[in-house]
Amino acid sequence: MDTIPFPISVTDKDMKWTFINKPVEEMLHITRADSLGKHCSSWGAKICNTQDCGIACLNRGITETYFDQNGSDYMVDVNKLYDKNGELCGHIEVVQDITTLQSAIHMQQELISHAEEACSRLVEYAADSSERAYKLSDGANEQTAAIQELAATIGEIADHTKLNAESLDKTTEQTNLLALNASIEAARAGEAGRGFAVVADQIGKLAAQSSEAAKDTRQLIETTLQAVENGNEITEETDRTLQEIVNLMNQVRENINSINEKMSTQAGTIEQVNQGLGQIAGVVQENSSIAGENSRTGKLIEEQAKALQEIVNGY
């Protein structure tokens, strides 16, 4: 046993040493001869004379116990010894320096702790990312629907504007017709005025030739002349009024043409806006699709992180 590199001690049933190997002598600075008959608590370890004593643990069915001494960590394996008759005759304790192992275990525990913390954060971040991605996806879908609805509304406005422009075209042709009719009426009124003037001249000549007519006839001629003169004035006034109507109609036609031109331009502009909104809707739809992919990716990350956390916890 002296060739075994770790301490080994043997006690009797009363927990007194009957043997220690060389590593125990070196560890406790005691000779084998001096150790014989001494109680095993001479180890001077923290577990001696406590419930964590190796033999006390063995009596409870626990074969391993631990203690630290002189800055080192030790593990004690304890087993019972029996004589050839099968009677309990003592115990054997094997002590192993597990300082390096404990340091490695401690480092491993720290690593696992950090890994668990990282996994927890990963799960949290992945959950947050997944939630944000879901919100982004929902918001993008709502935005797409709103833009599509807006595009449809503007499309209706464009259609109405085109109809208005067409109506204005027809209105312009009605106005041109009225202006033409007014010009014809003005021309007609001018002819009527000249006709009245001719009649007045003829009646004047007739009056000169009939100077000897009766007084009632002369009075009739004067009344007729006055009527002709009044008719000529009425004709001239009508001519002026119709001409003003023609001018006003021309002005209205110009205004309508201007409005028609502006509304046609507006219809084209709205059509361009409609096309632009269609492109925007397409981009938003693509972003919505990307957000959906990100959401699914975030969900996968979350699941993988949870799986990693379960593995670490199991380890």
C-alpha positions in Angstrom: 0.0 0.0 0.0 3.0 2.3 0.4 3.3 2.4 -3.4 -0.2 3.8 -3.8 0.2 7.6 -4.3 -2.7 8.6 -2.2 -3.3 8.2 1.6 -4.9 5.0 2.9 -5.7 4.2 6.5 -7.2 1.2 8.3 -9.1 1.3 11.6 -10.6 -1.3 13.8 -14.2 -1.5 14.9 -13.6 1.2 17.5 -12.3 3.6 14.8 -8.6 3.3 15.9 -5.8 3.1 13.4 -4.3 -0.2 12.7 -2.4 0.9 9.6 -1.4 4.0 7.6 0.6 4.1 4.4 3.5 6.4 3.6 1.4 9.2 2.0 -0.6 9.5 5.3 2.7 9.7 7.2 3.9 12.5 4.9 0.6 14.2 5.0 0.1 14.2 8.8 3.8 14.2 9.7 3.4 11.1 11.8 5.1 7.7 11.8 3.2 4.5 11.3 4.3 3.2 14.7 3.1 6.4 16.5 -0.3 6.2 14.7 -1.2 2.7 15.8 -4.0 2.6 18.3 -4.8 6.2 17.9 -8.4 7.3 17.1 -8.9 8.2 13.4 -10.0 11.7 14.4 -6.2 12.3 14.7 -6.6 13.3 11.0 -7.6 16.6 12.5 -10.0 17.2 9.5 -13.1 19.3 9.7 -15.3 16.3 9.3 -13.8 14.4 12.2 -16.1 13.8 15.1 -19.1 15.1 13.0 -21.9 13.5 11.1 -19.8 14.0 8.0 -17.1 11.7 9.2 -16.3 9.0 6.7 -17.3 6.1 9.0 -20.4 8.0 10.3 -21.5 8.5 6.7 -20.8 4.8 5.9 -23.1 3.8 8.8 -25.8 5.8 7.0 -25.1 4.1 3.7 -23.0 6.9 2.3 -19.6 5.7 1.0 -18.1 9.1 0.1 -17.5 12.3 2.1 -15.4 15.4 1.6 -13.2 17.8 3.6 -10.6 20.4 3.0 -7.2 20.7 4.8 -4.2 23.0 4.4 -5.8 24.7 1.4 -6.5 21.4 -0.5 -9.8 19.5 -1.1 -10.1 15.8 -0.4 -12.6 13.0 -1.0 -12.8 10.1 1.4 -14.0 6.6 0.2 -14.9 4.4 3.1 -15.7 0.7 3.1 -16.1 -2.0 5.8 -13.6 -4.8 6.4 -14.7 -8.3 7.3 -12.7 -11.2 8.7 -12.6 -14.7 7.3 -15.7 -15.5 9.3 -17.6 -12.6 7.8 -17.5 -10.6 10.9 -17.0 -6.8 10.8 -13.4 -6.1 11.9 -12.8 -2.5 10.8 -12.8 0.1 8.1 -10.6 1.2 5.3 -10.5 4.8 4.2 -8.9 6.0 0.9 -8.2 9.7 0.7 -7.8 11.4 -2.6 -6.7 15.0 -3.3 -9.4 16.4 -5.5 -8.3 20.0 -5.4 -7.6 20.1 -9.2 -10.8 18.3 -9.9 -12.8 20.6 -7.6 -11.2 23.6 -9.3 -12.2 22.1 -12.7 -15.7 21.4 -11.4 -16.0 24.9 -10.0 -14.9 26.3 -13.4 -17.4 24.0 -15.1 -20.1 25.1 -12.8 -19.3 28.8 -13.5 -19.3 28.0 -17.2 -22.6 26.2 -16.9 -24.0 29.2 -14.9 -22.8 31.6 -17.5 -24.2 29.4 -20.2 -27.5 29.2 -18.4 -27.6 33.0 -18.1 -26.7 33.4 -21.7 -29.4 30.9 -22.7 -31.9 32.7 -20.6 -31.0 36.0 -22.2 -31.0 34.3 -25.6 -34.5 33.0 -24.9 -35.6 36.4 -23.7 -34.1 38.3 -26.6 -35.4 35.7 -29.1 -38.9 36.1 -27.5 -38.7 39.8 -27.7 -37.5 39.6 -31.3 -40.2 37.2 -32.2 -42.8 39.5 -30.6 -41.5 42.5 -32.4 -41.4 40.6 -35.6 -45.0 39.6 -35.1 -46.0 43.2 -34.4 -44.0 44.3 -37.4 -45.8 41.7 -39.6 -49.2 42.7 -38.3 -48.4 46.4 -38.7 -47.1 45.9 -42.2 -50.3 43.9 -43.1 -52.5 46.7 -41.8 -50.4 49.3 -43.6 -50.7 47.3 -46.8 -54.5 47.1 -46.4 -54.7 50.8 -45.7 -52.5 51.7 -48.7 -54.5 49.4 -51.0 -57.7 51.0 -49.8 -56.2 54.5 -50.4 -55.1 53.4 -53.8 -58.6 52.2 -54.6 -60.1 55.5 -53.4 -57.7 57.5 -55.5 -58.4 55.3 -58.4 -62.1 56.1 -58.0 -61.2 59.8 -57.8 -59.2 59.5 -61.0 -62.1 57.8 -62.8 -64.5 60.6 -61.6 -62.0 63.2 -62.7 -61.9 61.6 -66.2 -65.6 61.6 -66.3 -65.7 65.2 -65.3 -63.2 66.0 -68.0 -65.4 64.3 -70.5 -68.4 66.1 -69.3 -66.6 69.4 -69.6 -65.7 68.5 -73.2 -69.4 67.9 -73.9 -70.3 71.1 -72.1 -67.8 73.0 -74.3 -69.5 71.7 -77.4 -73.0 72.8 -76.1 -71.5 76.3 -75.3 -70.0 76.5 -78.8 -73.4 75.7 -80.3 -75.0 78.4 -78.1 -72.4 80.9 -79.3 -73.0 80.0 -82.9 -76.8 80.4 -82.4 -76.2 83.7 -80.7 -74.1 84.9 -83.6 -76.8 83.8 -86.0 -79.4 85.7 -84.0 -77.3 88.8 -83.9 -76.9 88.6 -87.6 -80.6 88.2 -88.0 -81.3 91.1 -85.7 -78.9 93.2 -87.8 -80.9 92.3 -91.0 -84.1 93.1 -89.3 -82.8 96.5 -88.3 -81.8 97.3 -91.8 -85.2 96.1 -93.0 -86.9 98.5 -90.7 -84.6 101.3 -92.0 -85.7 100.5 -95.6 -89.3 100.5 -94.6 -88.9 103.9 -92.9 -87.3 105.3 -96.0 -90.0 104.0 -98.2 -92.7 105.4 -95.9 -90.9 108.7 -95.8 -91.1 108.9 -99.6 -94.7 107.9 -99.5 -95.5 110.6 -97.0 -93.8 113.2 -99.3 -95.8 112.1 -102.2 -99.0 112.1 -100.2 -98.8 115.5 -98.6 -102.3 116.3 -99.6 -103.7 113.2 -97.9 -106.2 113.5 -95.2 -105.2 114.5 -91.7 -105.9 111.1 -90.3 -103.6 109.6 -92.9 -100.8 112.0 -92.0 -101.3 111.1 -88.4 -101.1 107.5 -89.2 -97.9 108.0 -91.1 -96.4 109.9 -88.2 -97.4 107.1 -85.9 -95.9 104.6 -88.2 -92.6 106.5 -88.5 -92.4 106.7 -84.8 -93.0 103.0 -84.6 -90.4 102.3 -87.2 -87.9 104.5 -85.3 -88.6 102.7 -82.1 -88.3 99.4 -83.8 -84.9 100.4 -85.2 -83.7 101.3 -81.7 -85.0 98.0 -80.3 -83.2 96.2 -83.1 -79.9 98.0 -82.4 -80.3 97.3 -78.7 -81.0 93.6 -79.4 -77.9 93.5 -81.6 -75.8 94.9 -78.9 -77.2 92.5 -76.3 -76.7 89.5 -78.5 -73.2 90.6 -79.2 -72.5 90.8 -75.4 -74.0 87.3 -75.1 -71.6 86.1 -77.8 -68.7 87.7 -75.9 -69.8 86.2 -72.6 -70.2 82.8 -74.2 -66.7 83.0 -75.7 -65.4 83.9 -72.3 -67.3 81.0 -70.7 -65.9 78.7 -73.3 -62.4 79.8 -72.6 -62.9 79.3 -68.9 -64.3 75.9 -69.5 -61.4 75.0 -71.8 -59.0 76.2 -69.0 -60.8 74.1 -66.4 -60.9 71.2 -68.7 -57.1 71.4 -69.3 -56.4 71.7 -65.5 -58.7 68.8 -64.7 -57.1 66.7 -67.4 -53.7 67.5 -65.9 -55.1 66.7 -62.5 -56.4 63.3 -63.7 -52.9 62.5 -65.1 -51.3 63.5 -61.8 -53.7 61.4 -59.8 -53.0 58.5 -62.1 -49.3 58.9 -61.4 -50.0 59.0 -57.6 -52.1 55.9 -58.0 -49.2 54.1 -59.7 -46.8 55.3 -57.0 -49.1 54.0 -54.3 -49.3 50.7 -56.1 -45.5 50.5 -56.0 -45.5 51.5 -52.4 -48.1 48.8 -51.6 -45.9 46.3 -53.4 -42.8 47.3 -51.3 -44.9 47.2 -48.1 -46.2 43.7 -49.1 -42.6 42.6 -49.6 -41.6 44.0 -46.2 -44.5 42.3 -44.7 -43.3 39.0 -46.2 -39.8 39.6 -44.9 -41.1 40.5 -41.5 -43.1 37.2 -41.5 -39.9 35.3 -42.3 -38.1 37.2 -39.5 -40.9 36.2 -37.2 -40.6 32.6 -38.1 -36.8 32.8 -37.8 -37.1 34.4 -34.3 -39.5 31.6 -33.3 -36.9 29.0 -34.4 -34.2 30.8 -32.5 -36.4 30.9 -29.4 -37.1 27.1 -29.7 -33.4 26.3 -30.2 -32.4 28.5 -27.2 -34.9 26.7 -25.0 -33.6 23.4 -26.2 -30.0 24.5 -25.4 -31.2 25.6 -22.0 -32.8 22.3 -21.3 -29.6 20.5 -22.3 -27.5 22.7 -20.0 -29.9 22.2 -17.1 -29.9 18.5 -17.7 -26.1 18.5 -17.7 
